[in-house]
């Protein structure tokens, strides 16, 4: 995993200083390598590059975090160079090489074919002749931002990379093909997530198919990634991910984080004992929450109190995983939107509203509301975050499960009924499979900590975060 940069100078002048600047501010994490390319040549540097021999108005770059990343990127192939970040679920070949083979005859058609036909979570950027071509999968977990000013057009993995060269960036929608030259910019939405028809089947048939899908997804992830940490709460989502990935042969360690004296820490420890997997429990103080607030805001890049609160456990888990030597963190994030985890779905359903439509729309919007926050936060700590619940097969099948299999009465505090039944069928005890959902910022104690910090300063949480964001 790592960061993408791409620059087109609108005046036809050399863009090498700008691409270097973007790569330097991509993150504070030390990188294994950097790379810069035009359409015909590429060069790579161990550590931080101080200069580049490449020059020209159209350049792309990559900050590569991981030692084992192969091949080194940007990858040059004939009259084009590319950077691929993410994962292709339908191949065991190195992802960048697989993407390069798809693009070899025609980058424009190749990116379109990737978006339309390949299952993955990725961003690809190609430099060819007088243009840069970018593409994103249609679910959109991996972030890409685009912007321009009077002199420059650019894409990057986060906003600060664009800000460093005087550009205000906006996120590129999932399933988009973006092509820009010195004179023109073209965005096409190639593919979007469509709401499936309701599945007509018994509960047993639905559980059988869910079990099959999770096994297939876990097997491909275990084959490609081999080992990783799990951001683990002991709830049904993370317990299912850990169970399936362990059964698929992945080498796993669990990481649980939170404030002191949180009962959730003991629950997670018990769940780890049931799974027979090693667990690391990281405990933090209110003072540490305050000390790390600027780092969290740096990654999230928005003064949004809820997003800041949710980002803390991803920051902590990823930082611990990196210290343990793991490049990958698995998370159960994404399950609530697909399988009906939020209270508002239950309220809407009880009132006769279309809760299934709400789940679908929330899933469509998850890239901007949730995934970018979590991916950027983890990446800034040196890890890639894998969200198994965002595999398109799981999303499309899960959204097609009728609401009555996900929600019951208005007073039911559990929701996600079909996932809980799947967990029980796998032998996961009721105290974990039936554990009520609690938002991460509350279960970890972060929300209360931020309130205490703000109160000491005579502010509310929103004012505290906004003041630190401005600074």
C-alpha positions as CSV (number, residue, x, y, z in Angstrom):
1,X,0.0,0.0,0.0
2,X,1.1,3.6,-0.2
3,X,0.4,7.0,-1.7
4,X,-0.3,8.1,-5.3
5,X,0.6,11.5,-6.8
6,X,0.1,12.8,-10.3
7,X,0.7,16.2,-11.8
8,X,0.1,18.0,-15.1
9,X,1.5,21.4,-15.5
10,X,-1.0,23.4,-17.6
11,X,1.7,25.6,-19.1
12,X,3.8,22.7,-20.3
13,X,6.5,23.5,-17.8
14,X,8.5,21.1,-15.6
15,X,6.4,19.5,-12.8
16,X,9.2,17.7,-11.0
17,X,9.4,20.0,-8.0
18,X,5.6,19.7,-7.5
19,X,5.6,15.9,-7.6
20,X,8.6,15.8,-5.1
21,X,6.7,18.2,-2.8
22,X,3.6,16.0,-2.9
23,X,5.5,12.9,-2.1
24,X,7.4,14.5,0.8
25,X,4.2,15.6,2.6
26,X,2.2,12.4,1.8
27,X,2.7,11.2,5.4
28,X,5.0,11.4,8.3
29,X,5.6,7.7,8.1
30,X,8.9,6.6,6.8
31,X,8.6,4.9,3.5
32,X,10.6,2.0,2.1
33,X,10.8,3.6,-1.3
34,X,9.6,6.4,-3.5
35,X,9.2,6.4,-7.3
36,X,8.6,9.0,-10.0
37,X,7.7,8.4,-13.7
38,X,6.7,10.0,-16.9
39,X,5.1,8.0,-19.7
40,X,8.4,6.4,-20.9
41,X,10.7,6.1,-17.8
42,X,10.5,5.5,-14.1
43,X,13.0,5.7,-11.3
44,X,12.9,4.6,-7.7
45,X,14.6,5.7,-4.5
46,X,15.1,3.9,-1.2
47,X,14.1,6.2,1.5
48,X,13.3,9.9,0.7
49,X,14.3,11.3,-2.7
50,X,16.2,14.6,-2.6
51,X,16.1,15.1,-6.4
52,X,14.8,13.4,-9.6
53,X,16.4,13.2,-13.0
54,X,13.0,13.0,-14.6
55,X,11.4,16.2,-15.8
56,X,8.5,17.3,-17.8
57,X,4.9,18.6,-17.5
58,X,3.3,15.2,-16.8
59,X,4.6,13.1,-13.9
60,X,3.2,10.5,-11.5
61,X,4.7,9.3,-8.3
62,X,4.4,6.8,-5.5
63,X,5.3,6.6,-1.9
64,X,5.7,2.9,-1.1
65,X,5.3,2.0,2.5
66,X,6.0,-1.7,2.5
67,X,9.3,-3.5,2.1
68,X,7.6,-6.5,0.4
69,X,5.6,-4.5,-2.1
70,X,6.4,-6.0,-5.6
71,X,7.0,-4.7,-8.1
72,X,8.5,-1.4,-7.2
73,X,6.2,1.4,-8.3
74,X,5.7,3.4,-10.6
75,X,5.9,0.5,-13.0
76,X,7.0,1.4,-16.5
77,X,5.6,-0.6,-19.4
78,X,6.5,0.6,-22.9
79,X,5.1,4.1,-23.5
80,X,3.2,4.2,-20.2
81,X,3.8,4.1,-16.5
82,X,1.4,3.3,-13.7
83,X,0.9,3.3,-10.0
84,X,-1.6,0.8,-8.6
85,X,-2.7,0.9,-4.9
86,X,-5.1,-1.6,-3.4
87,X,-6.0,-5.1,-4.1
88,X,-7.6,-7.2,-6.9
89,X,-9.7,-10.0,-5.4
90,X,-9.9,-12.2,-8.5
91,X,-6.2,-13.0,-9.0
92,X,-3.2,-14.4,-7.0
93,X,-0.8,-12.5,-9.2
94,X,0.9,-9.3,-8.0
95,X,-1.8,-6.6,-8.2
96,X,0.3,-4.0,-10.0
97,X,1.5,-6.5,-12.6
98,X,-2.0,-7.8,-13.2
99,X,-3.3,-4.2,-13.7
100,X,-0.3,-3.4,-16.0
101,X,-1.2,-6.5,-18.2
102,X,-4.8,-5.2,-18.4
103,X,-3.6,-1.8,-19.5
104,X,-0.8,-2.8,-21.9
105,X,-2.7,-2.4,-25.2
106,X,-4.7,0.7,-24.3
107,X,-4.6,2.5,-20.9
108,X,-7.9,4.2,-21.4
109,X,-9.7,1.0,-22.4
110,X,-7.8,-1.0,-19.8
111,X,-8.8,1.3,-16.9
112,X,-12.4,1.1,-18.2
113,X,-12.2,-2.7,-18.3
114,X,-10.8,-2.8,-14.8
115,X,-13.7,-0.8,-13.4
116,X,-16.3,-2.7,-15.3
117,X,-15.0,-6.2,-15.0
118,X,-12.6,-6.8,-12.1
119,X,-13.4,-7.2,-8.4
120,X,-11.2,-5.2,-6.2
121,X,-10.6,-2.2,-3.9
122,X,-8.1,0.0,-5.7
123,X,-6.9,3.2,-7.4
124,X,-4.8,3.1,-10.5
125,X,-3.0,6.1,-12.1
126,X,-1.4,6.0,-15.5
127,X,0.9,8.4,-17.3
128,X,0.9,8.2,-21.1
129,X,2.1,10.7,-23.6
130,X,0.3,13.9,-22.8
131,X,-2.2,12.6,-20.3
132,X,-2.9,11.1,-16.9
133,X,-5.6,8.5,-16.6
134,X,-7.1,7.4,-13.2
135,X,-9.6,4.8,-12.2
136,X,-11.3,3.6,-9.0
137,X,-13.3,0.5,-8.2
138,X,-17.1,1.0,-7.8
139,X,-17.2,0.5,-4.1
140,X,-14.5,3.0,-3.4
141,X,-12.6,2.2,-0.2
142,X,-9.2,3.6,-1.4
143,X,-9.2,7.4,-1.5
144,X,-8.2,9.6,-4.5
145,X,-8.5,13.4,-4.6
146,X,-8.4,15.7,-7.7
147,X,-8.0,19.4,-8.1
148,X,-6.5,22.2,-10.2
149,X,-5.5,25.9,-10.0
150,X,-4.3,28.3,-12.7
151,X,-1.1,26.4,-13.2
152,X,-1.5,22.8,-12.3
153,X,-3.9,19.8,-12.3
154,X,-3.2,17.0,-9.8
155,X,-4.4,13.8,-8.1
156,X,-3.3,12.5,-4.8
157,X,-4.1,10.0,-2.0
158,X,-5.0,12.8,0.4
159,X,-5.9,16.4,0.6
160,X,-2.6,17.7,2.1
161,X,-0.6,16.5,-0.8
162,X,-2.7,18.8,-3.1
163,X,-2.7,21.6,-0.6
164,X,1.1,21.5,-0.5
165,X,1.2,22.7,-4.2
166,X,-1.6,25.2,-3.8
167,X,-4.6,23.1,-4.8
168,X,-7.9,22.4,-3.0
169,X,-8.8,18.8,-3.7
170,X,-12.1,17.1,-3.9
171,X,-12.7,13.3,-3.6
172,X,-13.1,11.3,-6.8
173,X,-16.3,9.2,-6.8
174,X,-16.1,5.4,-6.9
175,X,-16.3,3.8,-10.3
176,X,-14.9,6.9,-12.0
177,X,-12.6,7.1,-15.0
178,X,-10.7,10.4,-14.8
179,X,-8.5,11.6,-17.7
180,X,-6.8,15.0,-17.8
181,X,-4.2,16.7,-20.0
182,X,-2.8,20.3,-20.1
183,X,-6.0,21.5,-21.8
184,X,-8.8,19.1,-21.0
185,X,-10.3,17.2,-18.0
186,X,-12.9,14.4,-18.4
187,X,-14.6,12.5,-15.7
188,X,-16.9,9.6,-16.5
189,X,-18.8,7.5,-13.9
190,X,-18.2,4.1,-15.5
191,X,-19.9,1.9,-12.8
192,X,-21.9,2.4,-9.7
193,X,-23.3,0.2,-7.0
194,X,-26.9,-0.8,-7.9
195,X,-29.5,-1.9,-5.5
196,X,-30.2,-5.6,-6.0
197,X,-33.5,-7.3,-6.0
198,X,-34.6,-9.0,-2.8
199,X,-33.4,-12.6,-2.5
200,X,-36.2,-15.2,-2.5
201,X,-35.0,-18.0,-0.3
202,X,-35.2,-19.6,3.1
203,X,-33.1,-18.5,6.1
204,X,-31.1,-21.7,5.8
205,X,-30.3,-21.0,2.1
206,X,-29.3,-17.4,2.9
207,X,-27.0,-18.6,5.7
208,X,-25.5,-21.2,3.4
209,X,-24.7,-18.7,0.7
210,X,-23.3,-16.1,3.2
211,X,-21.1,-18.8,4.7
212,X,-19.9,-19.7,1.2
213,X,-19.1,-16.1,0.3
214,X,-17.2,-15.4,3.5
215,X,-15.2,-18.6,3.0
216,X,-14.3,-17.6,-0.6
217,X,-13.4,-14.1,0.3
218,X,-11.3,-15.2,3.3
219,X,-9.5,-17.8,1.2
220,X,-8.4,-15.3,-1.5
221,X,-7.4,-12.7,1.2
222,X,-5.4,-15.3,3.1
223,X,-3.7,-16.5,-0.1
224,X,-2.7,-13.0,-1.1
225,X,-1.8,-11.5,2.2
226,X,-0.9,-14.5,4.4
227,X,-0.7,-12.6,7.7
228,X,-2.2,-9.6,9.5
229,X,-3.7,-8.1,12.6
230,X,-7.4,-7.8,13.3
231,X,-8.9,-4.6,14.7
232,X,-10.9,-6.5,17.3
233,X,-13.7,-5.6,19.6
234,X,-15.2,-9.0,20.3
235,X,-18.4,-8.0,18.6
236,X,-20.1,-10.1,15.9
237,X,-18.4,-8.3,12.9
238,X,-14.7,-8.5,14.0
239,X,-15.3,-12.0,15.5
240,X,-16.6,-13.3,12.2
241,X,-13.7,-11.8,10.3
242,X,-11.2,-13.2,12.6
243,X,-12.9,-16.6,12.6
244,X,-13.1,-16.9,8.8
245,X,-9.7,-15.5,8.2
246,X,-8.1,-17.9,10.7
247,X,-9.9,-20.9,9.2
248,X,-8.6,-19.8,5.8
249,X,-5.1,-20.1,7.1
250,X,-4.1,-16.5,7.7
251,X,-1.6,-15.9,10.5
252,X,-3.5,-13.5,12.8
253,X,-3.0,-11.5,16.0
254,X,-5.9,-9.5,17.5
255,X,-5.6,-5.9,18.7
256,X,-8.1,-4.3,21.0
257,X,-7.8,-0.7,22.1
258,X,-9.7,1.6,24.5
259,X,-9.6,3.8,27.5
260,X,-8.8,2.5,31.0
261,X,-11.3,0.3,32.8
262,X,-13.6,-0.3,29.8
263,X,-15.6,-3.5,30.2
264,X,-15.3,-4.0,26.4
265,X,-11.6,-4.9,26.9
266,X,-12.5,-8.0,29.0
267,X,-15.1,-9.0,26.5
268,X,-12.6,-8.9,23.7
269,X,-10.1,-10.9,25.7
270,X,-12.8,-13.6,26.3
271,X,-13.6,-13.7,22.5
272,X,-9.9,-14.1,21.7
273,X,-9.7,-17.0,24.0
274,X,-12.7,-18.7,22.3
275,X,-11.0,-18.1,18.9
276,X,-7.7,-19.4,20.3
277,X,-5.9,-16.4,18.8
278,X,-3.3,-14.1,20.5
279,X,-4.5,-10.7,21.5
280,X,-2.9,-7.4,22.4
281,X,-4.9,-5.1,24.5
282,X,-3.8,-1.5,24.3
283,X,-5.0,0.8,27.1
284,X,-4.9,4.6,26.9
285,X,-5.5,7.6,29.2
286,X,-7.4,10.8,28.6
287,X,-4.1,12.6,28.5
288,X,-2.9,10.3,25.7
289,X,-6.1,11.0,23.8
290,X,-5.4,14.7,24.0
291,X,-1.8,14.3,23.0
292,X,-2.8,12.2,19.9
293,X,-5.6,14.5,18.8
294,X,-3.5,16.4,16.3
295,X,-2.3,13.2,14.7
296,X,-5.9,12.0,14.3
297,X,-7.0,15.3,12.7
298,X,-3.9,15.1,10.4
299,X,-5.1,11.8,9.0
300,X,-8.9,12.5,8.9
301,X,-8.4,15.9,7.3
302,X,-11.8,17.1,8.5
303,X,-12.9,18.9,11.7
304,X,-15.7,16.3,12.1
305,X,-16.2,15.2,15.7
306,X,-17.8,11.8,14.9
307,X,-15.1,10.9,12.3
308,X,-12.4,12.0,14.7
309,X,-13.8,9.8,17.5
310,X,-14.1,6.8,15.2
311,X,-10.6,7.2,13.8
312,X,-8.9,6.7,17.2
313,X,-9.2,2.9,17.4
314,X,-8.0,2.6,13.8
315,X,-5.0,4.9,14.6
316,X,-4.2,2.8,17.7
317,X,-4.7,-0.6,16.1
318,X,-2.7,0.3,13.0
319,X,0.1,1.8,15.1
320,X,0.3,-1.4,17.2
321,X,0.1,-3.7,14.2
322,X,3.0,-1.8,12.6
323,X,5.1,-2.2,15.7
324,X,4.4,-5.9,15.7
325,X,5.7,-6.2,12.1
326,X,2.3,-6.4,10.4
327,X,1.6,-4.6,7.1
328,X,-2.1,-5.5,7.0
329,X,-5.0,-4.8,9.4
330,X,-8.3,-6.5,8.9
331,X,-11.5,-4.8,10.1
332,X,-15.2,-5.6,10.2
333,X,-16.1,-2.1,9.2
334,X,-18.9,-1.9,6.5
335,X,-21.1,-4.6,8.0
336,X,-23.6,-2.2,9.7
337,X,-24.7,-0.5,6.5
338,X,-25.1,-3.8,4.5
339,X,-26.7,-5.9,7.2
340,X,-28.7,-3.4,9.2
341,X,-26.7,-2.5,12.3
342,X,-27.9,1.0,13.0
343,X,-30.8,1.9,15.2
344,X,-32.3,4.3,12.6
345,X,-33.0,1.3,10.3
346,X,-35.0,-0.3,13.0
347,X,-36.9,2.8,13.8
348,X,-37.7,3.4,10.1
349,X,-38.7,-0.2,9.6
350,X,-41.1,-0.1,12.6
351,X,-42.7,3.0,11.1
352,X,-43.3,1.3,7.8
353,X,-40.5,3.0,5.9
354,X,-38.1,1.3,3.4
355,X,-35.2,0.5,5.7
356,X,-33.6,-1.5,2.9
357,X,-33.4,1.6,0.8
358,X,-31.6,3.4,3.7
359,X,-29.1,0.5,4.0
360,X,-28.4,0.7,0.3
361,X,-27.9,4.5,0.2
362,X,-25.7,4.3,3.3
363,X,-23.6,1.6,1.6
364,X,-23.3,3.7,-1.5
365,X,-22.1,6.7,0.6
366,X,-19.8,4.7,2.9
367,X,-16.7,5.6,0.8
368,X,-16.9,9.2,1.8
369,X,-18.6,8.8,5.2
370,X,-16.4,6.0,6.6
371,X,-13.9,4.2,4.4
372,X,-11.7,7.1,3.4
373,X,-11.3,8.1,7.1
374,X,-10.3,4.6,8.1
375,X,-8.0,3.9,5.2
376,X,-6.2,7.2,5.5
377,X,-5.8,6.8,9.3
378,X,-4.4,3.3,9.0
379,X,-2.1,4.2,6.0
380,X,-0.6,7.1,8.0
381,X,0.5,4.5,10.6
382,X,2.2,2.4,7.9
383,X,-0.5,-0.3,7.4
384,X,-3.0,-1.2,4.8
385,X,-6.6,-1.7,6.0
386,X,-8.6,-4.5,4.5
387,X,-12.4,-4.3,4.8
388,X,-13.7,-7.8,4.0
389,X,-17.3,-6.7,4.3
390,X,-16.7,-4.4,1.3
391,X,-16.0,-7.2,-1.1
392,X,-18.5,-6.6,-3.9
393,X,-19.9,-10.1,-3.7
394,X,-20.7,-9.7,0.0
395,X,-22.1,-6.2,-0.5
396,X,-24.4,-7.2,-3.4
397,X,-25.6,-10.4,-1.8
398,X,-26.0,-8.7,1.7
399,X,-28.1,-5.8,0.3
400,X,-30.4,-8.3,-1.4
401,X,-31.2,-10.1,1.9
402,X,-34.8,-9.1,2.8
403,X,-35.0,-6.7,5.8
404,X,-37.0,-9.2,7.9
405,X,-33.8,-11.3,8.1
406,X,-31.8,-8.3,9.5
407,X,-34.3,-6.5,11.8
408,X,-37.1,-7.6,14.0
409,X,-39.3,-5.7,16.4
410,X,-38.9,-2.0,17.3
411,X,-37.6,-2.9,20.8
412,X,-34.9,-5.3,19.6
413,X,-31.5,-3.9,20.5
414,X,-29.4,-6.3,18.5
415,X,-30.2,-5.9,14.7
416,X,-28.0,-7.6,12.1
417,X,-29.9,-10.7,12.9
418,X,-28.7,-12.8,9.9
419,X,-25.0,-12.1,10.8
420,X,-25.6,-13.1,14.4
421,X,-27.2,-16.4,13.3
422,X,-24.3,-17.0,11.0
423,X,-22.0,-16.5,14.0
424,X,-24.0,-18.9,16.1
425,X,-23.9,-21.5,13.3
426,X,-20.1,-21.2,13.4
427,X,-20.2,-22.0,17.1
428,X,-19.5,-18.5,18.3
429,X,-21.1,-18.2,21.8
430,X,-24.1,-16.0,22.4
431,X,-22.3,-13.5,24.6
432,X,-20.2,-12.5,21.5
433,X,-22.7,-13.2,18.6
434,X,-25.5,-11.4,20.5
435,X,-23.4,-8.5,21.9
436,X,-25.3,-5.3,21.2
437,X,-23.7,-2.8,18.8
438,X,-22.0,0.2,20.3
439,X,-20.3,2.8,18.2
440,X,-16.5,2.7,18.3
441,X,-16.1,6.2,19.8
442,X,-18.4,5.1,22.7
443,X,-17.2,1.5,23.2
444,X,-13.5,2.7,23.4
445,X,-14.3,5.6,25.7
446,X,-12.9,8.1,23.3
447,X,-16.1,10.2,23.2
448,X,-16.1,10.7,27.0
449,X,-12.4,11.5,26.9
450,X,-12.8,14.2,24.3
451,X,-15.7,15.7,26.2
452,X,-13.5,15.9,29.3
453,X,-10.7,17.5,27.4
454,X,-13.0,20.1,25.8
455,X,-14.7,20.9,29.1
456,X,-11.3,21.6,30.7
457,X,-10.8,24.2,28.0
458,X,-14.2,25.7,28.3
459,X,-15.4,24.3,24.9
460,X,-17.6,21.6,23.5
461,X,-16.0,18.8,21.4
462,X,-16.9,20.4,18.1
463,X,-15.2,23.7,19.2
464,X,-12.2,21.8,20.5
465,X,-11.7,19.9,17.2
466,X,-12.3,23.0,15.0
467,X,-9.7,25.0,17.0
468,X,-7.1,22.2,16.7
469,X,-7.9,21.7,13.0
470,X,-7.4,25.5,12.3
471,X,-4.1,25.4,14.1
